[in-house]
Amino acid sequence: WVMGMSEPITDKGSPSPSSTTRSDMPITQRRPSLRNGRCSAASTRVSFQEPMKVADSAKDSAGKLPMWRAEWDAVHAKGDCPYPPHPPRKYQWLPCTNSGPILNALGLLMWVPLGIVVFCVSLFLNLWTWFIAYTYHGGAHGLAASTTLPLSNRIIRKLFSLVDVCNVTELPKPWDEAKAKQAFDAFRVRNGFAEEEARILVTTIPDTVMKPEVWHKYRMTDLASTAKVHYVHVLTAPSKTFVVGYTNFRDFDGTSCFNLIKGFVATYYDGEAPLVRPTVGSPELDLRLDTENEELKKKLGALPALRCAVGTSYTMAVQYGRWLLSRELFDAFGCASPECCSVIESLSLEETAKMTAALKARKLKPFAHLMTTSAEAAKSVPKKYQVERPILLTQVSCQSRYYMPKVERNVCGNWLIGLGTRPTLDELSSESWASKFYTGLIEHIESFSGNAAWSFINQTVYGMSGYRANPRKIFWFNNYGLRSMHEGAGGVTYHWAPTYSVATYFLVCCVCVDGRMCITISSSVVPQGELQKAVEHMKKMLIESAGGEALSTARVGLKAASFAAKLRHRTERSCAKIRRSSFAAATFGGAAL
């Protein structure tokens, strides 16, 4: 009760078959055979390949979508797609999914004293780090020039290593198993991956397997059980192929994960592997921070870094002072709630072209349109699953702007810096606000000022900020723009997101590949069924509201539906009160007689 435990646990660590849950609480799916914080592969595999059965009352008999992910597992378990041979290792080892009322009250009570302690400790560590960095390592510029961003700081490198990025690419053509393995080996050797760092597995599947089932099952695998850096699982069918990739976020950002698959696909069709991985000292490809840009050096100087040290300490004090005693804090360290849900959707060539033409006519950036419609999707779910003032997080790549030599964005590394703010959902769903945010974002990136310089210094020197204190309040928005695969693939769809171990309120990943807009949305707050309906709502709005007219209509419809639901709820409560009053009057009158 204190920590919000959602169901009783048997002595074997598995949910009791007879246990019941509230309709608004997730089903905690515990892993069996826990020994000192670890579990055996065999027992985990059994639990993973035999999902929790759905109660009769929650079955999809009435045409309604299942609610929680455990029920979604049971639905997809009936599909023809085999489960991945490597089960998840980052299971939910905490005996709860969220903080209960007592712990929340304690966190609020201790907010100020814990904030003061966090501020003092953080400021001391930041000042010491600042002194060492600018005395012996050339400051932020020297650290960033030595390697790619996360590798320059041990704290953020450790945090990023807890995250695996999963992607699924569907090709409308069959692949040959032997040729796929040969192409992957050639690509691995060409880019300097050792055999234990990058591996491949090929499996034959029937044509009945669809991409949503592949995505749902294969995002439940951990990279650590297969390879150190990059792992590819190829599913071959008679008329199509799925290429599933897993990549360590410490070494490669989201764009790089796409480029790794793109290079592999190109190797399969061309027979020659491209070089996409920069190597320090390599005469062919070695990207370094621009050391001749004096303006860049000035903005990475000691005084801006000192201001950043104080500002970061204050932010951490406010955020971690509030959430230091919460269950949600563990989400930032790969211990996310096991109910993390995810949905994929894509627009056809015609739908994408229609949307793009309408946006061009209105001179509206796709970034703003995607952000607005995704926020509208977040507002379409029931009120209890909404975060009214989320933490907006978006990331930009420094590779094409600050690193030399200038090459196309087909290379692989990690050059991301996080930028964000704290809007309301209404602001996020406003086209004017989103357009203004995008304009400011581009201005900061191009001039290396404002949040761009602050985030670069913070990530390179200090390693982390207070924004990760409660990931379940983060609205993580990614738009990777226009991308393409090898033309021999025949036009692909590509979806990606962090695996099940990452928790957010709303994680939106958008990319237009080969003329098709692909959308992936994940959440640890919104249930699977509601998330499915939200993504369908977003797809509809992407097309219809691109012209600007349907957006206001959709908002009016949402407000009308919300008002109708409130009115119905109040009517039901009033009727219940009348019935209780009538019953009491009849009982009292009968007793008097």
NORZILIN-V631178 format. One line per field, one symbol per residue. phi: phi as a letter, one per 30 degrees, with the letter a starting at -180 (. if undefined). A space follows every 10 residues. Layout:
# NORZILIN-V631178
phi->???
This chain:
# NORZILIN-V631178
phi->.dcidcadcd ddjcdddcdb bddccdcdcd cdhdbhibbd dddddddddb dedddedcdd dcicddccdd ddeddddddd dddddcddcd ddcddacadd dddddddddc eddddddddd ddddddddde ddddccbiid ddddddaded ddbddddddd ddccccbbcc cdbdcddddd dddddddddd cidddddbbb bcbcbddddc dedddddddc ccdddbadbb bbccccbeba bccccbbddd cbdddddddd dddddddddc ibddcbcdbe idddabcbdd dcdddddddc dddedddddd dddddddddd ddcdccdddd ddcicdddde cabcabcded dddddddddd dchcdeeddd dddddddddd deedcccdbd cdbbbbcced ccccddbddc cbabcdbcba abdcdddddc dddddddddd ddddddchbh dddedddddd ccjabddcdb edcdcccbbc idbbcedddi iccbbbaddd dccbdbccbb acchicdcbb bbaccddedd dddddddddd deddcddjdd dddddddddd dddddddddd dddddddddd dddddddddd ddd
